[in-house]
């Protein structure tokens, strides 16, 4: 039996970096309520939250897929009787966590910087007035601080705590974003585009446009030609799972890499839903 685990708490677990972490109740409730989303991608599989998985179901598993792999979901699966041979090794999970650190994609991000001190951030503010500071391990709109002109006391405290916990913060120039897009990859192959909406950095919903319509509306072919050789050189030799590359299409017509998610994404779900509908 193919077992698919929906664990949208993955980004939080990855940030903590340890197996013994209890996600917030809201994240666990989301996992339990919407585990059926995984069925869009894997229609023949048993799809559930790890917290609803029974030992009887675990004993029947011959293959296991997770929304995203981290130490917490592996620990919970082992507790329920899934053989370790069906799960990623600790080394593989460590590789995923390191790849997910936002510093990984800095070579693809114009004008973004690693920041390790208040002095460094203040120097950037003298060059440009508006920045977003990002925690290297964060997701779903968490771990972001918008900075305008100067650092407040709260900004300084956030920056110092983030650097202490996650090695650095990432400073990204504020841009006039008019559309949020993504490149979706599965198993080392390009799977399609997605077009989605956000608010204050938080994912809201996907727009169900086919690939042809997205490619006609936005200059993404050149973006792929820049990103895919980098993936081939730096990622595919180490990791072969799903990847979503989030992009910002800006008012000046430019396209910028926002982040890279080494897990399944809602864009993949929306893309597959659209394929089935058509």
KOLZATI-227519 format. One record per residue (C-alpha): z, x, y; residue number from 1; residue in one letter. Coordinates in steps of 0.001 Angstrom, whole numbers, plus 524288, in hexadecimal, padded with zeros to 5 digits. Each point is the difference from the previous one (the first is absolute). Layout:
BEGIN
- zz/xx/yy/seq/type
- Z/X/Y/NUM/a
...
! end
This chain:
BEGIN
- zz/xx/yy/seq/type
- 80000/80000/80000/1/x
- 7FC74/804C8/80D95/2/x
- 80BDD/7FE94/808D8/3/x
- 7FE04/7FFBC/80ED3/4/x
- 80BD4/80199/808B2/5/x
- 7FF9F/7FAFD/80DF2/6/x
- 80966/8083F/807EF/7/x
- 7FD22/7FE46/80E8D/8/x
- 80D12/806CA/8026E/9/x
- 7F8CF/80C7D/7FC00/10/x
- 7FED4/805C4/80DB1/11/x
- 80EA1/7FEA3/8022D/12/x
- 802FA/8060A/7F2C9/13/x
- 7F6A7/80B34/8025D/14/x
- 80681/802EC/80D02/15/x
- 80D58/800D7/7F97E/16/x
- 7FAA8/8092F/7F5A9/17/x
- 80A3D/7FD2B/7F5A9/18/x
- 8009A/7F77F/7F3DB/19/x
- 80D10/7F994/80316/20/x
- 7FC76/7F7C5/80BCA/21/x
- 801B6/7F151/8019E/22/x
- 7F51F/7FA1A/80862/23/x
- 8031F/7F532/809C0/24/x
- 800F4/7F251/7FA7F/25/x
- 7F46D/7FBA4/80842/26/x
- 7F732/80A2A/7F977/27/x
- 804AF/7FC57/7F26C/28/x
- 7FDFA/7F181/802D3/29/x
- 7F224/802EB/804A0/30/x
- 7FD48/80777/7F367/31/x
- 80505/7F4E2/7F79F/32/x
- 7F937/7F548/807AA/33/x
- 7F284/80629/8014B/34/x
- 7FE47/80828/7F3B2/35/x
- 7F420/7F7A3/7FCF2/36/x
- 7F872/807D0/80A29/37/x
- 7FE65/80AA2/7F5D1/38/x
- 7F8D0/7F658/7F74E/39/x
- 7F499/8003C/80994/40/x
- 7FDFF/80E63/7FCCA/41/x
- 80409/7FF50/7F1A9/42/x
- 7FD35/7F212/7FB37/43/x
- 8030D/802C1/7F1AE/44/x
- 80D22/80678/80294/45/x
- 80DEA/7FAF3/80033/46/x
- 80397/8010F/80E6A/47/x
- 80E16/7FF8D/80499/48/x
- 80A84/80680/80800/49/x
- 80777/80AAE/7F8EB/50/x
- 80C53/7F80F/80292/51/x
- 7FA8F/7F48C/7F81F/52/x
- 7FB0B/8082E/7F4A4/53/x
- 806F3/7FCDD/7F333/54/x
- 8029A/80994/7F508/55/x
- 7F773/7F7D6/7F712/56/x
- 7F490/80133/8096F/57/x
- 8029F/80E82/801AB/58/x
- 7FF7C/801FD/7F145/59/x
- 7F21D/7FA85/7FFA8/60/x
- 7FA81/808BC/80AB7/61/x
- 7F561/80999/7FC4A/62/x
- 7FBA8/8031A/80DEB/63/x
- 8075D/7FF54/80CEC/64/x
- 7FA87/7FF15/80DBA/65/x
- 80839/7FF35/80C60/66/x
- 7FC82/7FBF4/80DCB/67/x
- 80506/80D8B/8037F/68/x
- 806E3/80A6A/7F80D/69/x
- 80D3F/80511/8045A/70/x
- 80CAD/80493/7F9D2/71/x
- 8068F/7F2A8/80188/72/x
- 7F5DC/7F805/7F8B0/73/x
- 7FF57/80A4B/7F53C/74/x
- 80EDF/7FFB4/7FEA3/75/x
- 8002B/7F11D/7FF4A/76/x
- 7F52A/7FFC0/7F5CB/77/x
- 8070E/809E9/7F77A/78/x
- 80C6A/7F7D0/800E4/79/x
- 7F873/7F46A/7FAA5/80/x
- 7FAC0/80790/7F470/81/x
- 7F27C/80472/8043F/82/x
- 7FCDE/80CBA/7F8BB/83/x
- 7FF84/80BC6/80901/84/x
- 7F2DC/8038B/7FA16/85/x
- 7F9FD/7F42A/806FF/86/x
- 8050A/80444/80D58/87/x
- 7FC68/80AD0/80990/88/x
- 807B8/80C8F/7FEC6/89/x
- 80A02/8038E/80A4F/90/x
- 7F69B/80A9C/80480/91/x
- 7F512/7F611/801D3/92/x
- 808F6/7F70F/807D0/93/x
- 80407/80BBF/8082E/94/x
- 7F1AF/802C4/802C4/95/x
- 7FDDD/7F1F2/80474/96/x
- 80BB5/800EF/8090D/97/x
- 7FB44/80CB0/8060D/98/x
- 7F244/7FAA8/801D5/99/x
- 805A5/7F3F1/806A2/100/x
- 806DC/80869/80A45/101/x
- 7F847/7FD6C/80C69/102/x
- 7FDEA/80E88/80248/103/x
- 7F670/7FFDC/7F47E/104/x
- 7F54B/7F972/807EB/105/x
- 801CF/8077E/80CBE/106/x
- 7F342/8078E/7FD70/107/x
- 7F8F7/7F2DE/8013E/108/x
- 80743/7FB5A/80C33/109/x
- 7FB5B/80453/80D59/110/x
- 80AE0/8034A/80999/111/x
- 80B33/7FC7D/7F6C3/112/x
- 80AFD/809D7/7FF01/113/x
- 80BDA/80369/7F7EA/114/x
- 80C15/7FFB9/8089D/115/x
- 80CC1/8068A/7FC41/116/x
- 807E1/7FF7B/80C95/117/x
- 80244/7F877/80C7F/118/x
- 7FA52/80B90/8077C/119/x
- 7F329/7FF19/7F872/120/x
- 7FEED/7F158/80256/121/x
- 802E5/80179/80E68/122/x
- 7F533/80A2F/800EB/123/x
- 7F65C/7F644/7FA29/124/x
- 8045C/7F5B9/809C8/125/x
- 7FC48/80933/80B05/126/x
- 7F243/8008F/7FA4F/127/x
- 7FE9D/7F174/7FD5C/128/x
- 80897/7F4A2/80436/129/x
- 7FF71/7F6AA/7F473/130/x
- 802FE/803B2/7F1D7/131/x
- 80489/7F9F4/7F358/132/x
- 80A30/807B0/7F86D/133/x
- 7FF2E/7FD6E/7F15C/134/x
- 80959/80324/7F502/135/x
- 7F83D/80788/7F5AC/136/x
- 8049E/7F716/7F508/137/x
- 7FF3B/7F1FA/8048D/138/x
- 7F76E/7F42D/7FEBE/139/x
- 7FD97/7F1C6/80397/140/x
- 802AF/802A5/80E5B/141/x
- 80D09/806A6/7FD90/142/x
- 8034B/80D77/8051C/143/x
- 7F83E/7FEC6/80CA8/144/x
- 80462/80240/80E11/145/x
- 7F756/7FDBF/80BC4/146/x
- 8029A/809F5/80ABD/147/x
- 7FBDB/7FE23/80E27/148/x
- 80112/80B12/809B8/149/x
- 80D0B/8058C/7FBAB/150/x
- 809A5/7FFA2/7F4CE/151/x
- 80B85/7F6D8/800C5/152/x
- 80D15/8039C/7F9FF/153/x
- 7FC9E/7F708/7F48F/154/x
- 7F2CF/806DB/7FE63/155/x
- 8069C/80D4D/7FF9B/156/x
- 809E8/7FB79/7F607/157/x
- 7F561/7F9E4/7F786/158/x
- 7F7DB/80C71/800AE/159/x
- 80B33/80907/7FC49/160/x
- 8041A/7F751/7F498/161/x
- 7F200/7FEE2/7FB21/162/x
- 7FDC9/80EB6/80086/163/x
- 80CDF/8026B/7F8E5/164/x
- 7FC95/7F658/7F52F/165/x
- 7F12B/801B8/7FED7/166/x
- 7FD09/80DD5/80500/167/x
- 7F8BA/7FB7A/80C33/168/x
- 7FACE/7F444/80753/169/x
- 7F19D/7FD61/80293/170/x
- 7FBA7/7FDB5/80E08/171/x
- 7F398/7F7FF/8017C/172/x
- 7F95D/7FCB6/80CF7/173/x
- 8002A/7F19E/80383/174/x
- 7F251/7FA93/7FE9F/175/x
- 7F985/7F352/80410/176/x
- 7FDE2/7FAB2/7F24A/177/x
- 7F71D/7F442/7FEAE/178/x
- 7FEEA/7FF42/7F118/179/x
- 807BE/804E5/7F43E/180/x
- 7F7AE/8040F/7F474/181/x
- 801AB/80758/7F347/182/x
- 7F87C/80780/7F5D3/183/x
- 8047D/7FC69/7F24D/184/x
- 7FF14/80967/7F479/185/x
- 80307/7FDEB/7F1A4/186/x
- 7FFB5/80AC8/7F5DC/187/x
- 7F94E/809AE/808E7/188/x
- 7F50E/7F69A/80399/189/x
- 7FD5C/7F85B/80C6D/190/x
- 8031F/7F1AF/7FD30/191/x
- 7FCC5/7F9C8/80D1A/192/x
- 80490/7FD0E/80DBB/193/x
- 80A84/7F703/80519/194/x
- 80239/7FA04/80D59/195/x
- 80DB2/7FB9C/80362/196/x
- 808A9/7FBB3/80B32/197/x
- 80CDB/805D1/80476/198/x
- 80A57/7FD6F/80A40/199/x
- 80867/80B27/80553/200/x
- 7FB8D/80842/7F495/201/x
- 803AB/7F5B8/7F5D7/202/x
- 7F5C3/7FADA/7F674/203/x
- 7FD58/7F16B/801C0/204/x
- 7F3CD/7FC04/7F876/205/x
- 7F299/80412/7FB4F/206/x
- 7F33B/7FB0A/80585/207/x
- 7F706/7FCA2/7F4AE/208/x
- 7F39E/806D6/80445/209/x
- 7F6E6/805D0/7F5AD/210/x
- 7FD58/80E99/80020/211/x
- 7F27B/7FE3E/805BE/212/x
- 80531/7F867/80BA6/213/x
- 80AD0/809E8/8029B/214/x
- 7F6B1/80B7F/7FF1A/215/x
- 7F677/7F949/8092D/216/x
- 80A9B/7FD50/80A11/217/x
- 806FA/80D1A/7FFC7/218/x
- 7FB13/80E2C/7FED0/219/x
- 8072B/802D8/7F354/220/x
- 7F56C/8072E/7F896/221/x
- 80236/80C36/80833/222/x
- 80E9C/7FEA1/7FE2A/223/x
- 7FE5F/7FFC0/7F147/224/x
- 7F763/80C17/800A3/225/x
- 80B10/80713/806E7/226/x
- 80B32/7FB12/7F77F/227/x
- 7FA4E/80076/7F247/228/x
- 7FD93/80EBB/7FF53/229/x
- 80E09/801EF/80494/230/x
- 804DE/7F6E0/7F53F/231/x
- 7F7D8/80735/7F5EE/232/x
- 8058F/80D1E/80423/233/x
- 80E2E/7FC6B/802BA/234/x
- 803AE/7F394/7F8BD/235/x
- 7F7F4/7FCED/7F3ED/236/x
- 803BC/80CA7/7F905/237/x
- 80E52/7FBC4/8012B/238/x
- 7FFA7/7F117/7FFD1/239/x
- 7F672/7F628/7FA72/240/x
- 8063D/7F2DA/80318/241/x
- 7FD2B/7F5C3/80A69/242/x
- 7FEF9/80418/80E43/243/x
- 7FEA7/7F7FC/80C54/244/x
- 7FBC5/8077B/80C2B/245/x
- 803D3/7F807/80BF9/246/x
- 7F71E/8019A/80BD0/247/x
- 800A0/7FC3A/80E4F/248/x
- 7F37E/7FB82/806AD/249/x
- 80226/80201/80E89/250/x
- 7FA6D/7FA06/80C5C/251/x
- 7F7F6/80C40/802C1/252/x
- 7F90F/7FE96/7F2E7/253/x
- 80747/80B0E/7F956/254/x
- 80642/7FF30/7F286/255/x
- 80CD4/806E5/7FCE6/256/x
- 807CD/801B7/7F381/257/x
- 80D0D/7F8E4/80175/258/x
- 8060A/80310/7F2D2/259/x
- 7FD3C/80176/7F18B/260/x
- 80707/7F7ED/7F5A9/261/x
- 800B0/80599/7F24F/262/x
- 8020D/7F2C9/7F980/263/x
- 7F96D/7F2C8/7FEC5/264/x
- 7FE01/7F88D/80CB0/265/x
- 7FE23/7F226/804B6/266/x
- 7F25A/8043B/803F7/267/x
- 7FCD1/8028F/7F1B0/268/x
- 8051B/7F28D/7FC74/269/x
- 7F803/7F983/80ABC/270/x
- 7F3C7/807A3/7FC4B/271/x
- 80124/7FBC3/7F1CC/272/x
- 802BA/7F1DD/803D3/273/x
- 7F39D/7FFEE/80825/274/x
- 7F820/805FD/7F4EA/275/x
- 80494/7F583/7F690/276/x
- 7FD4F/7F525/809F0/277/x
- 7F20B/804B3/80189/278/x
! end
